[in-house]
């Protein structure tokens, strides 16, 4: 198990409204076999976090309900040349209450690594808020968001 984990959402984090609009205006494809294409600037900010911390990724995105872990990890991650190591997805339970509950459950089953949550919607326990980086869905992960995530993972916050 990695020492640091990023619980990562896709929509509003890597898949941004701004990038989708730019692709539409330019007449370029907006998606591939897995779904909407990710904003290269947001991906580079994710890369910045991973390079600074060595964190691995747990997918908390709703994409986990559509795609199996192997498809995301072995096909999409490699095809799209995304940074870092995808370890797992949060379980797809029959009774979805909140991502906070899903994260808490995952942590209880796998230990308590250092972690950060990157998402555009606050669906987390109050006790998780100090580890939460909220992105703006228009632009996704910004440089400032990446810096905050790095500070969380390196114990500077």
N, C-alpha and C positions, 0 to 999 in steps of 0.2 A: 504494500500500500504506500502510496506517495504521502509525503509529509503535509503537502498543501493541495487543496481541492478547490476547483471553481465549479459551482453549480450554475450552469449556463443555459439561459433561455435563448431562443433564436429570433423569434419575431419581435421587432422593436429593439433588438440588441445587435444582431448581425444582419438581419433582414430589415432594412430601413425604408421608411416612406420616401425619403429624399432620393435614394438610389433607384428605387422602383420607378419613381417619376422620371428620373433622368434617362433610364433605359427606355421608357415609353416614348418620351420626346425624341430620342435618338432613333426610334424604330428598331431597337435591339430586343432580342428575347429577354423576357423577365424571369423565366424559370427554366429548370431542367427536370430530369426525372424525379428528383427528390423534392422539388418545390421552388419557392422564390430564391433567386440568386442573392448571395450575401454581398453587402457593401464592402469593397476592398479597404476603405479607410477604417471601418469598424473591425475588420479582420486583422489589420495591422495593429490596431490598439489591443486586440486580444493577444496577438503575438508578443507585444511589448510586455504584457503582464506575465506571460508564460516564460519568456526569456529572463525576466527579472527575478522570478520566484521558483521556477521549475515545477509549477503547479500542473496537475493533471485535471482532466475535465470529466464532470458527471453531467449528462444532459438532463435538464429539468424541463425543457421545452415540450409543448404539446405534440411536437413532431414524434415523440416517443410512442404515441398512440397509433401512428400511421406506419412508422418504419421500425424494423427490428434493430437491435444494437449492432448486429453484424453488418447490416446494410449501411447504417450510418457510419460505423467505424471503418469498415474495410472498403466500402465503395465511395460513399459521398465524401468522407474526410480526405481520402487520397485523391479522388478525381478533382475535387475543388482545391486541393493543395492547402488545406487548412492547418494551422499550427497546433502543436502539442499532441498529447496522448489522450484519447478518449477512453476512460476506464469503464464507464458504465452509464446506464440511464436510471433515473428514478423508476421504481416499479410502477406499473400501470394497474393500479388497484381498481376494484369494482366500485368502491365508494370513495370518490374524490371529494375531499373536504377542502384542502388547501395545499399549496406547494410547501408551505411551512411545515405542515404535518408530514408530507412526503419526505422532505429533507430530514426532519427529526427522526423519522422511521429509518431512513437509510443510515444516518449517523449511529443510531442505536444498534443496528445490525453489523456495521462495519468498523466501529470504533469512532473516535472523536478526533479526526485530523483537523489541522488548521484549515479554515475554509472561508470563502467569500461567495456571496450570491450575487449574480449579475442578471437583472431582470428589469423590464419596463413597467411591471405591475406589482404593487405591494400586496402580496398574498401570503405574508409570513408572520410568524409569532413575534410578539414584542421583544422577546429575548434574542431574536435573530437580527433585529434591525441594525445593530452595530456592525454586523458583517454584510450588510446589504448595500449594494451600489445600484441606485435606480437610474436607468437610462431614459433618455427622451426618445420615443419611438420614431421621431422624424429623422434623427441623426445617428441613433445607436450609440455604441461605446465611443466616447470621445477620449481625447488625451487626458483630460481632467479625471474622467471616470477610471481610466487605466491607472493613473497615479494614485487615486484613492484605493483601488483594489490592491495595488502593490503595497501601500501603507498598511492596509488591513492584514495582508498575508505576511508581512515582515514585522508585525507587531508595533508599528509606529503610530497606530491609532488605538 
